[in-house]
């Protein structure tokens, strides 16, 4: 699970971005759609947020273009989403064989959307957590907590039996050392 940004311009055919922090970057504009792997994505931490950029078009002779977006830092809890507004920047540049040579051109695009923390919300399973949930009488919360407990118990096997065996071994070793 991860932090996912979904951003777009207003209007039909505009820029749409989906970026999974530390992972893939999908750029769509009109009929152009490109997916970039984490190895193709450049990230730079700046005072304006994290600048994430990708090469849209690159040639060795006639130049190309690059797109970047400043991702604002948002504090989220697992499962939470927040609205964000930011700016995307497109750089168009000429290559060594471009004729006539043209200066680099930068254009900015306003982007709006959401950032979502898709990590699951984990509630530590302590006796107090279970007793507090029972006290609420919230059936949905009780069922979710029960499912989490079942999953944890399945992962850990017979934890109660293992703890009993551990204590028996401690008692046995203590009696030998006395």
N, C-alpha and C positions, 0 to 999 in steps of 0.2 A: 504494500500500500504506500501511497505517496502524497505529495502536495501537487495539485494539478491546477494550472491556470488555463481558463477558457476566455479568450479575449477576441473582440471584433470591432470593426468600424460600424458606424450606422449606415444603413442603405444596402441595397442589393448589389452583389458583386464586389463588395469591399474585402478588406483583409480580414481573415480569421486565423487565429492562432490557438493551438492547444499545446501546452508545454507541461511535461511531467518533470518536476525538479530532479536533476541528476539523470534524466532519461531522454526520451524522444521529444522531438519538436516537429509539429505539423504546421505547415504554412499553406494557406489557401487564399488565392486572389482570383476571382472570376473562374475561368476554367483551369487555371494553373493550380495544381496541388502537389506539394512536395513533402515527403517525410524524411526527417534527418535522425540518425542514430545519435546516441550520447557522444560517440567519438567525433561526430561532425559538428557538434554544438560547442561554441566557445562561450564561457561564462567569465565575467569580470565583476568583482565586488567594487562598487563605487559609492560615493556619498549620496547618489540619487537612487540607489537600489542596485539590484543585480542586473547587469547588462548581459543579456543572452542574445547571441548572434549566430547567423547561419549564412553560408554562401548560396545565393539564389541562382546565379549564373556566373560561371567563370570560364574564360578561355585564355589560352596562353598568348594570343595575339591581339584580339580586339577588345579586351576588357571584360567587364561583367558587372554584377550587382550583388549587394549584400544587404541583409535585413537584420535589424537588432531591435530589441524591446527592453525597456527598463521595467523590471518586476519589482513592485514595491514590497517591502518587508511587512508582513501581516502576522500578528500573533493569533494563532488558531488552536483550539483544542481538537482532539480527534473527532471526526465527523462533522465539524463546523465548516461553514462557508461564509465568505464575506465578499461584498461588492468592491471592485477596484477600478480606478481610472489611471491610465498611464499614457505613454507616448511610444510609438514605434518609429524607427528611423531607417530609411532606405538610402544606401550609398550606391551611386552609379559611377563607374570609373572606366577610363580608356586603357587600352593595353599598349604595348610597345609598337605594334604594327597598325594602330588606329590612324586613319587619315581622313580628315584632318584630326590632329590631337584635340581632345576636348577636355575641359577642366572637370574635376570630380564634382558631382552634383549630389546634394543631400536634400531629402524631403522628409517631412515629419507627418505622422498620421496619429490622430487621437484614437485611443483604444479604450473600450470599457468591457467589463465582464465580471467574472468571479474567480476567486481562488478557493479551493476546497482541500481540506485535510482529510484524505480518505483512509487514514489509519484507523483501525477499530478502537472504540472506547473500551478499555479494559478496566474492570473494577476489581481491585484486589479482594480475594476471597478470604476474609477474616471472619471470625465468629460475629464480630460487631456489625460487619457489612450485612451478613445474612439476617441477624436479628433486627437491624434497622429496616431492611426490606420487608420483613414479615410485618413489622409494626405499621408500615404504610398501607397495607392491604391492597396494593396495586398489582393486580393479577399479571399484567404484561411485564412489569418489572420483575416479579417473582419467577415467571416463566423464563425470562432472559437470564436471570441469575442462576436458575436451576440448570439451564442448558450450558452455561459457562462452567458450572461446577462439574457437570457430567463430563464435559470435554477435558477439563483439568485432571479429573480422576482417571479418565481413560489414558491420558498421556503419562501419568505417574505410576500407574499400576496400583499395587496394594501398598500404598504409603503407610497406612495404619499398621499393617503387619510388619513392614520394614522397620518402623519406629520401635515397635514392641521387640523385635529381634535385636535391634541396636541396643536397647536398654538392658536386655538380658545378657548380651555380650559384655557390656560395661560392668554389670553386677558380677559376672563370672570372673572377669579380669581383676576387679577390685578385691574379691575374696582370695585370689591367688597371691596378690601382692601384699596382703596383710600378714 
